[in-house]
Amino acid sequence: MEQAYRLLKSPESKAFDLSQEPKESYNIYNTGKFGLGCLLARRLTDQGARFISGTTGVRTL
């Protein structure tokens, strides 16, 4: 819990704020949840994240 709190208070937490992305770039990624997830992953790697996992959001039955 302490690590999560430190992350939320760190300058790197701005990576989660997609409203800070330039409009042109945001519009390229804004194709749905997956596209915005890719944008978030890109922003996290820009901040130094070494491992990111993503999904397509498709459920299997």
Distance bins in CASP14 RR format, pairs under 12 A and 6 or more apart:
PFRMAT RR
TARGET T0000
AUTHOR 0000-0000-0000
RMODE 2
METHOD distances of the structure
MODEL  1
1 7 0 0 0 0 0 1 0 0 0 0 0
1 8 0 0 0 0 0 1 0 0 0 0 0
2 8 0 0 0 0 0 1 0 0 0 0 0
2 9 0 0 0 0 0 1 0 0 0 0 0
3 9 0 0 0 0 0 1 0 0 0 0 0
3 10 0 0 0 0 0 1 0 0 0 0 0
4 10 0 0 0 0 0 1 0 0 0 0 0
4 13 0 0 0 0 0 1 0 0 0 0 0
5 13 0 0 0 0 0 1 0 0 0 0 0
6 12 0 0 0 0 1 0 0 0 0 0 0
6 13 0 0 0 0 1 0 0 0 0 0 0
7 13 1 0 0 1 0 0 0 0 0 0 0
7 14 0 0 0 0 0 1 0 0 0 0 0
7 15 0 0 0 0 1 0 0 0 0 0 0
7 16 0 0 0 0 1 0 0 0 0 0 0
7 44 0 0 0 0 0 1 0 0 0 0 0
7 47 0 0 0 0 0 1 0 0 0 0 0
7 49 0 0 0 0 0 1 0 0 0 0 0
8 14 0 0 0 0 0 1 0 0 0 0 0
8 15 0 0 0 0 0 1 0 0 0 0 0
8 16 0 0 0 0 1 0 0 0 0 0 0
8 17 0 0 0 0 0 1 0 0 0 0 0
10 16 0 0 0 0 0 1 0 0 0 0 0
10 47 0 0 0 0 1 0 0 0 0 0 0
10 48 0 0 0 0 0 1 0 0 0 0 0
11 17 0 0 0 0 0 1 0 0 0 0 0
11 47 0 0 0 0 1 0 0 0 0 0 0
11 48 0 0 0 0 0 1 0 0 0 0 0
12 43 0 0 0 0 1 0 0 0 0 0 0
12 44 0 0 0 0 1 0 0 0 0 0 0
12 45 0 0 0 0 0 1 0 0 0 0 0
12 46 0 0 0 0 1 0 0 0 0 0 0
12 47 1 0 1 0 0 0 0 0 0 0 0
12 48 1 0 0 1 0 0 0 0 0 0 0
12 49 0 0 0 0 1 0 0 0 0 0 0
13 20 0 0 0 0 0 1 0 0 0 0 0
13 43 0 0 0 0 0 1 0 0 0 0 0
13 44 0 0 0 0 0 1 0 0 0 0 0
13 47 0 0 0 0 1 0 0 0 0 0 0
13 49 0 0 0 0 0 1 0 0 0 0 0
14 20 1 0 0 1 0 0 0 0 0 0 0
14 21 0 0 0 0 0 1 0 0 0 0 0
14 40 0 0 0 0 0 1 0 0 0 0 0
14 43 0 0 0 0 1 0 0 0 0 0 0
14 44 0 0 0 0 0 1 0 0 0 0 0
14 46 0 0 0 0 0 1 0 0 0 0 0
14 47 1 0 0 1 0 0 0 0 0 0 0
15 21 0 0 0 0 1 0 0 0 0 0 0
15 37 0 0 0 0 0 1 0 0 0 0 0
15 39 0 0 0 0 0 1 0 0 0 0 0
15 40 1 0 0 1 0 0 0 0 0 0 0
15 41 0 0 0 0 1 0 0 0 0 0 0
15 42 0 0 0 0 1 0 0 0 0 0 0
15 43 1 0 1 0 0 0 0 0 0 0 0
15 44 1 0 1 0 0 0 0 0 0 0 0
15 45 0 0 0 0 1 0 0 0 0 0 0
15 46 1 0 0 1 0 0 0 0 0 0 0
15 47 1 0 1 0 0 0 0 0 0 0 0
15 48 0 0 0 0 1 0 0 0 0 0 0
15 49 1 0 0 1 0 0 0 0 0 0 0
15 52 0 0 0 0 0 1 0 0 0 0 0
16 36 0 0 0 0 0 1 0 0 0 0 0
16 37 0 0 0 0 0 1 0 0 0 0 0
16 39 0 0 0 0 0 1 0 0 0 0 0
16 40 1 0 0 1 0 0 0 0 0 0 0
16 41 0 0 0 0 0 1 0 0 0 0 0
16 43 1 0 0 1 0 0 0 0 0 0 0
16 44 0 0 0 0 1 0 0 0 0 0 0
16 47 0 0 0 0 1 0 0 0 0 0 0
16 49 0 0 0 0 0 1 0 0 0 0 0
17 26 0 0 0 0 0 1 0 0 0 0 0
17 39 0 0 0 0 0 1 0 0 0 0 0
17 40 0 0 0 0 1 0 0 0 0 0 0
17 43 0 0 0 0 1 0 0 0 0 0 0
17 44 0 0 0 0 0 1 0 0 0 0 0
17 47 0 0 0 0 0 1 0 0 0 0 0
18 25 0 0 0 0 1 0 0 0 0 0 0
18 26 1 0 0 1 0 0 0 0 0 0 0
18 27 0 0 0 0 0 1 0 0 0 0 0
18 29 0 0 0 0 1 0 0 0 0 0 0
18 30 0 0 0 0 1 0 0 0 0 0 0
18 35 0 0 0 0 0 1 0 0 0 0 0
18 36 1 0 0 1 0 0 0 0 0 0 0
18 37 0 0 0 0 1 0 0 0 0 0 0
18 38 0 0 0 0 0 1 0 0 0 0 0
18 39 1 0 0 1 0 0 0 0 0 0 0
18 40 1 0 0 1 0 0 0 0 0 0 0
18 41 0 0 0 0 0 1 0 0 0 0 0
18 42 0 0 0 0 0 1 0 0 0 0 0
18 43 1 0 0 1 0 0 0 0 0 0 0
18 44 0 0 0 0 0 1 0 0 0 0 0
19 26 0 0 0 0 1 0 0 0 0 0 0
19 30 0 0 0 0 0 1 0 0 0 0 0
19 36 0 0 0 0 0 1 0 0 0 0 0
19 39 0 0 0 0 0 1 0 0 0 0 0
19 43 0 0 0 0 0 1 0 0 0 0 0
20 26 0 0 0 0 1 0 0 0 0 0 0
20 39 0 0 0 0 0 1 0 0 0 0 0
20 40 0 0 0 0 0 1 0 0 0 0 0
20 43 0 0 0 0 1 0 0 0 0 0 0
20 46 0 0 0 0 0 1 0 0 0 0 0
20 47 0 0 0 0 0 1 0 0 0 0 0
21 27 0 0 0 0 1 0 0 0 0 0 0
21 28 0 0 0 0 1 0 0 0 0 0 0
21 29 1 0 0 1 0 0 0 0 0 0 0
21 30 0 0 0 0 1 0 0 0 0 0 0
21 36 0 0 0 0 1 0 0 0 0 0 0
21 37 0 0 0 0 0 1 0 0 0 0 0
21 38 0 0 0 0 0 1 0 0 0 0 0
21 39 1 0 0 1 0 0 0 0 0 0 0
21 40 0 0 0 0 1 0 0 0 0 0 0
21 42 0 0 0 0 1 0 0 0 0 0 0
21 43 1 0 0 1 0 0 0 0 0 0 0
21 46 0 0 0 0 0 1 0 0 0 0 0
22 28 0 0 0 0 1 0 0 0 0 0 0
22 29 0 0 0 0 0 1 0 0 0 0 0
22 39 0 0 0 0 0 1 0 0 0 0 0
22 43 0 0 0 0 0 1 0 0 0 0 0
23 29 0 0 0 0 0 1 0 0 0 0 0
23 30 0 0 0 0 1 0 0 0 0 0 0
24 30 0 0 0 0 0 1 0 0 0 0 0
25 35 0 0 0 0 0 1 0 0 0 0 0
25 36 0 0 0 0 0 1 0 0 0 0 0
25 38 0 0 0 0 0 1 0 0 0 0 0
25 39 1 0 0 1 0 0 0 0 0 0 0
25 42 0 0 0 0 1 0 0 0 0 0 0
25 43 0 0 0 0 1 0 0 0 0 0 0
25 46 0 0 0 0 0 1 0 0 0 0 0
26 32 0 0 0 0 0 1 0 0 0 0 0
26 35 0 0 0 0 0 1 0 0 0 0 0
26 36 0 0 0 0 1 0 0 0 0 0 0
26 37 0 0 0 0 0 1 0 0 0 0 0
26 38 0 0 0 0 0 1 0 0 0 0 0
26 39 1 0 0 1 0 0 0 0 0 0 0
26 40 0 0 0 0 0 1 0 0 0 0 0
26 42 0 0 0 0 0 1 0 0 0 0 0
26 43 0 0 0 0 0 1 0 0 0 0 0
27 35 0 0 0 0 0 1 0 0 0 0 0
27 36 0 0 0 0 0 1 0 0 0 0 0
27 39 0 0 0 0 0 1 0 0 0 0 0
28 35 0 0 0 0 1 0 0 0 0 0 0
28 36 0 0 0 0 0 1 0 0 0 0 0
28 38 0 0 0 0 1 0 0 0 0 0 0
28 39 0 0 0 0 1 0 0 0 0 0 0
28 42 0 0 0 0 0 1 0 0 0 0 0
29 35 1 0 1 0 0 0 0 0 0 0 0
29 36 1 0 0 1 0 0 0 0 0 0 0
29 37 1 0 0 1 0 0 0 0 0 0 0
29 38 1 0 1 0 0 0 0 0 0 0 0
29 39 1 1 0 0 0 0 0 0 0 0 0
29 40 0 0 0 0 1 0 0 0 0 0 0
29 41 0 0 0 0 1 0 0 0 0 0 0
29 42 1 0 0 1 0 0 0 0 0 0 0
29 43 0 0 0 0 1 0 0 0 0 0 0
30 36 1 0 0 1 0 0 0 0 0 0 0
30 37 0 0 0 0 0 1 0 0 0 0 0
30 38 0 0 0 0 0 1 0 0 0 0 0
30 39 1 0 0 1 0 0 0 0 0 0 0
30 40 0 0 0 0 0 1 0 0 0 0 0
31 37 0 0 0 0 0 1 0 0 0 0 0
31 38 0 0 0 0 1 0 0 0 0 0 0
31 39 0 0 0 0 1 0 0 0 0 0 0
31 56 0 0 0 0 0 1 0 0 0 0 0
32 38 0 0 0 0 1 0 0 0 0 0 0
32 39 0 0 0 0 0 1 0 0 0 0 0
32 40 0 0 0 0 0 1 0 0 0 0 0
32 56 0 0 0 0 0 1 0 0 0 0 0
32 57 0 0 0 0 0 1 0 0 0 0 0
33 39 0 0 0 0 0 1 0 0 0 0 0
33 40 0 0 0 0 0 1 0 0 0 0 0
33 54 0 0 0 0 0 1 0 0 0 0 0
33 55 0 0 0 0 1 0 0 0 0 0 0
33 56 0 0 0 0 1 0 0 0 0 0 0
33 57 1 0 0 1 0 0 0 0 0 0 0
33 58 0 0 0 0 0 1 0 0 0 0 0
34 40 0 0 0 0 0 1 0 0 0 0 0
34 41 0 0 0 0 0 1 0 0 0 0 0
34 54 0 0 0 0 1 0 0 0 0 0 0
34 55 0 0 0 0 1 0 0 0 0 0 0
34 56 1 0 1 0 0 0 0 0 0 0 0
34 57 1 0 0 1 0 0 0 0 0 0 0
34 58 0 0 0 0 1 0 0 0 0 0 0
35 41 0 0 0 0 1 0 0 0 0 0 0
35 42 0 0 0 0 1 0 0 0 0 0 0
35 54 0 0 0 0 0 1 0 0 0 0 0
35 55 0 0 0 0 0 1 0 0 0 0 0
35 56 0 0 0 0 1 0 0 0 0 0 0
35 57 0 0 0 0 0 1 0 0 0 0 0
36 42 0 0 0 0 0 1 0 0 0 0 0
36 43 0 0 0 0 0 1 0 0 0 0 0
36 54 0 0 0 0 0 1 0 0 0 0 0
36 57 0 0 0 0 0 1 0 0 0 0 0
37 43 0 0 0 0 1 0 0 0 0 0 0
37 44 0 0 0 0 1 0 0 0 0 0 0
37 52 0 0 0 0 1 0 0 0 0 0 0
37 53 0 0 0 0 0 1 0 0 0 0 0
37 54 1 0 0 1 0 0 0 0 0 0 0
37 55 0 0 0 0 1 0 0 0 0 0 0
37 56 0 0 0 0 0 1 0 0 0 0 0
37 57 0 0 0 0 0 1 0 0 0 0 0
38 44 0 0 0 0 0 1 0 0 0 0 0
38 45 0 0 0 0 0 1 0 0 0 0 0
38 52 0 0 0 0 1 0 0 0 0 0 0
38 54 0 0 0 0 1 0 0 0 0 0 0
38 55 0 0 0 0 0 1 0 0 0 0 0
38 56 0 0 0 0 0 1 0 0 0 0 0
39 45 0 0 0 0 0 1 0 0 0 0 0
39 46 0 0 0 0 0 1 0 0 0 0 0
39 52 0 0 0 0 0 1 0 0 0 0 0
40 46 0 0 0 0 0 1 0 0 0 0 0
40 47 0 0 0 0 0 1 0 0 0 0 0
40 49 0 0 0 0 0 1 0 0 0 0 0
40 52 0 0 0 0 1 0 0 0 0 0 0
40 53 0 0 0 0 0 1 0 0 0 0 0
40 54 0 0 0 0 1 0 0 0 0 0 0
41 47 0 0 0 0 0 1 0 0 0 0 0
41 48 0 0 0 0 0 1 0 0 0 0 0
41 49 0 0 0 0 1 0 0 0 0 0 0
41 50 0 0 0 0 0 1 0 0 0 0 0
41 51 0 0 0 0 0 1 0 0 0 0 0
41 52 1 0 1 0 0 0 0 0 0 0 0
41 53 0 0 0 0 1 0 0 0 0 0 0
41 54 1 0 0 1 0 0 0 0 0 0 0
41 55 0 0 0 0 0 1 0 0 0 0 0
42 48 0 0 0 0 0 1 0 0 0 0 0
42 49 0 0 0 0 1 0 0 0 0 0 0
42 52 0 0 0 0 1 0 0 0 0 0 0
43 49 0 0 0 0 1 0 0 0 0 0 0
43 52 0 0 0 0 0 1 0 0 0 0 0
44 50 0 0 0 0 1 0 0 0 0 0 0
44 51 0 0 0 0 1 0 0 0 0 0 0
44 52 1 0 1 0 0 0 0 0 0 0 0
44 53 0 0 0 0 0 1 0 0 0 0 0
44 54 0 0 0 0 0 1 0 0 0 0 0
45 51 0 0 0 0 1 0 0 0 0 0 0
45 52 1 0 0 1 0 0 0 0 0 0 0
46 52 0 0 0 0 0 1 0 0 0 0 0
END
